[in-house]
Structures are given as structure tokens and as C-alpha cells.
Amino acid sequence: MTYTPAEDRYERMTYSRCGKSGLKLPAISLGLWHNFGNDTPHALKQSIVRKAFDLGITHFDLANNYGPPGGSAELAFGEILKTDLDGYRDELVISSKAGYGMWPGPYGEWGSRKYLIASCDQSLKRLGLDYVDIFYSHRFDPDTPLEETCGALDHIVRSGRALYVGLSSYNSKRTREAVAILKGLGTPCLIHQPSYSMINRWIEEDGLIDTLEELGIGSIVFSPLAQGMLTSKYLGGIPEESRAAQDKSLNREFLNERNVENIRTLNAIAERRGQTLAQMALAWVLRGDRITTALIGASKPSQVEDCVKALERRDFTPDELAEIDTYAKEADINLWAASAERKGPARKKK
Ligand SMILES: NC(=O)c1ccc[n+]([C@@H]2O[C@H](COP(=O)([O-])OP(=O)(O)OC[C@H]3O[C@@H](n4cnc5c(N)ncnc54)[C@H](OP(=O)(O)O)[C@@H]3O)[C@@H](O)[C@H]2O)c1
């Protein structure tokens, strides 16, 4: 069926300036890490993207390795751009990244100039685009000079492959270093993409959140629902269709008694506020306007709808925040800790 975007799509969403840049991003963005690979029917992917755009979500986040298999999420999104969003390119902010393993051999991962530029070209081809809006270094590479990684990002912008550059999962110290190099090159860092949620608060402890504010860099926080843990779905066990049941990135061990007990109490607080837990979790990461946008994933359109409703109740009283703090405890779920040169759970993200 042909798709015509909702005419009122800009009425409910709010848009904030990304750091000190000229670019505005929606309060909620959609990521295609899961549910956009070859194991998901195309019509479902299409319906999720359509719902998001209809609700004012203008920012879609991808990476070379999203699938499975790697590359298939970009291919699927490229197809949707052609069939559904032709003519709307200038209303969209599309990002991609390179850093994790994408092809065999010594040039298929990390942060070399060789890998980043080749990967960006591959992503553009899969997406069917001339340029992406944002291109990221997906993780810090301890073995490649940061000057080389940043030089490649600068080249990607100067050659017209991307409009802006970003960093993902770099810790505060590495962020400062990369931002200074990029500034010197004349391609300022637009945005940082770290993980952050009520039960994964490393950016507070590391100081990254303060660093970004100080440097005037925007932030897009991924897995704000802790991959679905911060919803009501796991309160009574592991539902069959859930991410935890798929045995991919959401390790069942994360759903231990201690974590679920805290989540149960957070759910009760959300209910008292008249919100779903997912909505409260999103309002919480966006509290105080320090975070530009919350980057969610969704396995069906109704989840996108539920998440966007978070914007109807974003305020918290000091008492609510204090109560949430009692239960918003580190759940040891940060799969990306090693990418930020930090200790974390042994299981590593793909
Ligand atoms: N830079 C990086 O290294 C990195 C790493 C990871 C992710 N990301 C980005 O961040 C995006 C989001 O990550 P994520 O998918 O982990 O985010 P998330 O929003 O924390 O989790 C998404 C999952 O939560 C569940 N969900 C979402 N809304 C719901 C609702 N309203 N009610 C009930 N359940 C709901 C769904 O799980 P079910 O599938 O169980 O229904 C959904 O797949 C990715 O797509 C990617 O773009 C970046």
C-alpha cells in the first residue's frame, strides 16, 4: 500500500538543538539495530518506520553492522527510503557508523582511515544515498592514533559523504581528545552516542555528561529502555517474543532477582505518575534538558507510539527523582563498557 506521511507529524514531537550546532533533533529518535535484519518481515520494518515518521521522529540511526546479517538493516532502510520516503530526504536525519567487525581481514573493523572510509562508502551504497547526515566512529580504537580516526571522519565530511560527525561510546577523556583534534581539523564533533538509562548510569560517573555540556556537544543516548528491561514486559518472566527470549544482546542473566525487583518498584512509581515504565524511563533520561534525544528501538509500531507519549509527562518533582534514585541502580548491563575503556560484563556486543 502506498504511504502518505501524516500531515500533523510535527505537532506532537519536540525538537532540540544538538549541542551548540544548528541542527535540531527530535526528543525521541529511532534506531535500527534490532528488528531490521533479514529475520524480520519487511512489512513490519516498514510499519515501524512509517509510524515513527508519522509521529515526528525525523532521526533514524543505523550502523554498518546492524542486521542480522550485518548490512541488512541499511539495505532494508534504503528500500523503505525509496518506496515510502521518496521526496522526504530533506526532512530526515540519517546516521551510520563504523567501528565493529564488518568484513574479514585486517581492514574490516576498528578505527583506521582505510576501514572507516571504505565502510562509509559501503553504507551509502546499501542505503542508496549520496550522503548520511551523521557518520560516527562507533567505538574508540586503542591501537589507531586518534589523529588518524578523526582525520578519516574529517575527510568523510569534506568529501561530501556526511554532513556531520559523531563519536560513540568514547569515555570522557577520549572524547575530549577527539573533540580537540576534530576542532583543529575544522570538522567539529556534532554529537556523542553513549548508552544511558536508569539502570546504566556510567556517563554520570565517568563525567562524560558534564564534558559534553561543557564542550557544547549534543547527546543521543542509546538503549534508554535498557533493551526493554525498563518496560513492564519482564516483571512476570520472559515473554516468548521478547528480545531476552531471542538470546541475542539481552542476556537473560541481566534479568536477575535484584534487577527485576528494582524494576518492579520503578514500574510502581511510573504507574503512580500515570505513565508506562517505558515512558518514565524516557522522560528520566531527558530530564533537565542535558540529553538532546533518546534513541529507542522497537519491535512493533505500537511501541513507538507508547514511547512518544513519554513527552506528555516529562517533568519530575525533586521527591520523585530522589525516590527513583533509590531504585535506579547500576544493573551491570553495559555491554559497551570495553569500548569506553571501562570494565564491564564479559559478554561483548557484536
Ligand atoms: N552506538 C552503539 O554502540 C549502540 C549500541 C546499541 C544500540 N545503539 C542504537 O540505539 C538504538 C536503540 O537501542 P535498543 O534497541 O537497545 O533500545 P531500547 O529502546 O533500550 O530497547 C528497545 C527494545 O525495548 C522494547 N520496547 C521499546 N519500546 C517499548 C514499549 N513502549 N513497551 C514495551 N517494550 C518496548 C522492545 O523490545 P522487544 O523486542 O522485546 O519487544 C525494543 O526492541 C539501536 O537501534 C541503535 O540505533 C547504538
The ligand as an SDF file (V2000), in Angstrom:
LIG
                    3D

 48 52  0  0  0  0  0  0  0  0999 V2000
   26.3560    3.1540   19.4190 N   0  0  0  0  0  0  0  0  0  0  0  0
   26.2280    1.9380   19.8400 C   0  0  0  0  0  0  0  0  0  0  0  0
   27.2170    1.2330   20.1370 O   0  0  0  0  0  0  0  0  0  0  0  0
   24.8490    1.3650   20.0010 C   0  0  0  0  0  0  0  0  0  0  0  0
   24.6270    0.1850   20.6940 C   0  0  0  0  0  0  0  0  0  0  0  0
   23.3330   -0.2630   20.8600 C   0  0  0  0  0  0  0  0  0  0  0  0
   22.2700    0.4600   20.3200 C   0  0  0  0  0  0  0  0  0  0  0  0
   22.5140    1.5900   19.6260 N   0  0  0  0  0  0  0  0  0  0  0  0
   21.4200    2.3430   18.9830 C   0  0  0  0  0  0  0  0  0  0  0  0
   20.3700    2.5330   19.9020 O   0  0  0  0  0  0  0  0  0  0  0  0
   19.1600    2.0380   19.3430 C   0  0  0  0  0  0  0  0  0  0  0  0
   18.2520    1.5790   20.4370 C   0  0  0  0  0  0  0  0  0  0  0  0
   18.8330    0.5170   21.1790 O   0  0  0  0  0  0  0  0  0  0  0  0
   17.8830   -0.5260   21.8730 P   0  0  0  0  0  0  0  0  0  0  0  0
   17.0410   -1.1970   20.8270 O   0  0  0  0  0  0  0  0  0  0  0  0
   18.6860   -1.3480   22.7800 O   0  0  0  0  0  0  0  0  0  0  0  0
   16.9450    0.4940   22.7220 O   0  0  0  0  0  0  0  0  0  0  0  0
   15.8740    0.3400   23.8470 P   0  0  0  0  0  0  0  0  0  0  0  0
   14.8450    1.3640   23.4920 O   0  0  0  0  0  0  0  0  0  0  0  0
   16.5070    0.3860   25.1680 O   0  0  0  0  0  0  0  0  0  0  0  0
   15.2460   -1.1180   23.6610 O   0  0  0  0  0  0  0  0  0  0  0  0
   14.3760   -1.4070   22.6020 C   0  0  0  0  0  0  0  0  0  0  0  0
   13.5120   -2.5910   22.9350 C   0  0  0  0  0  0  0  0  0  0  0  0
   12.6640   -2.2950   24.0430 O   0  0  0  0  0  0  0  0  0  0  0  0
   11.3790   -2.8090   23.8290 C   0  0  0  0  0  0  0  0  0  0  0  0
   10.4370   -1.6890   23.7760 N   0  0  0  0  0  0  0  0  0  0  0  0
   10.5870   -0.4890   23.1540 C   0  0  0  0  0  0  0  0  0  0  0  0
    9.5400    0.3000   23.4000 N   0  0  0  0  0  0  0  0  0  0  0  0
    8.7090   -0.4010   24.1960 C   0  0  0  0  0  0  0  0  0  0  0  0
    7.4650   -0.1100   24.7840 C   0  0  0  0  0  0  0  0  0  0  0  0
    6.8900    1.0810   24.6220 N   0  0  0  0  0  0  0  0  0  0  0  0
    6.8640   -1.0660   25.5510 N   0  0  0  0  0  0  0  0  0  0  0  0
    7.4480   -2.2630   25.7310 C   0  0  0  0  0  0  0  0  0  0  0  0
    8.6380   -2.6010   25.1880 N   0  0  0  0  0  0  0  0  0  0  0  0
    9.2620   -1.6630   24.4290 C   0  0  0  0  0  0  0  0  0  0  0  0
   11.4290   -3.6120   22.5620 C   0  0  0  0  0  0  0  0  0  0  0  0
   11.8180   -4.9210   22.9580 O   0  0  0  0  0  0  0  0  0  0  0  0
   11.1940   -6.2760   22.3660 P   0  0  0  0  0  0  0  0  0  0  0  0
   11.9880   -6.5110   21.1430 O   0  0  0  0  0  0  0  0  0  0  0  0
   11.4300   -7.2490   23.4700 O   0  0  0  0  0  0  0  0  0  0  0  0
    9.7540   -6.0030   22.0670 O   0  0  0  0  0  0  0  0  0  0  0  0
   12.5400   -2.9510   21.8140 C   0  0  0  0  0  0  0  0  0  0  0  0
   13.1290   -3.7760   20.8540 O   0  0  0  0  0  0  0  0  0  0  0  0
   19.6420    0.9540   18.3890 C   0  0  0  0  0  0  0  0  0  0  0  0
   18.6780    0.6140   17.4200 O   0  0  0  0  0  0  0  0  0  0  0  0
   20.8450    1.6190   17.7860 C   0  0  0  0  0  0  0  0  0  0  0  0
   20.4520    2.5510   16.8190 O   0  0  0  0  0  0  0  0  0  0  0  0
   23.7760    2.0600   19.4670 C   0  0  0  0  0  0  0  0  0  0  0  0
  1  2  1  0
  2  3  2  0
  2  4  1  0
  4  5  1  0
  4 48  2  0
  5  6  2  0
  6  7  1  0
  7  8  2  0
  8  9  1  0
  8 48  1  0
  9 10  1  0
  9 46  1  0
 10 11  1  0
 11 12  1  0
 11 44  1  0
 12 13  1  0
 13 14  1  0
 14 15  2  0
 14 16  1  0
 14 17  1  0
 17 18  1  0
 18 19  2  0
 18 20  1  0
 18 21  1  0
 21 22  1  0
 22 23  1  0
 23 24  1  0
 23 42  1  0
 24 25  1  0
 25 26  1  0
 25 36  1  0
 26 27  1  0
 26 35  1  0
 27 28  2  0
 28 29  1  0
 29 30  1  0
 29 35  2  0
 30 31  1  0
 30 32  2  0
 32 33  1  0
 33 34  2  0
 34 35  1  0
 36 37  1  0
 36 42  1  0
 37 38  1  0
 38 39  2  0
 38 40  1  0
 38 41  1  0
 42 43  1  0
 44 45  1  0
 44 46  1  0
 46 47  1  0
M  CHG  2   8   1  16  -1
M  END
$$$$
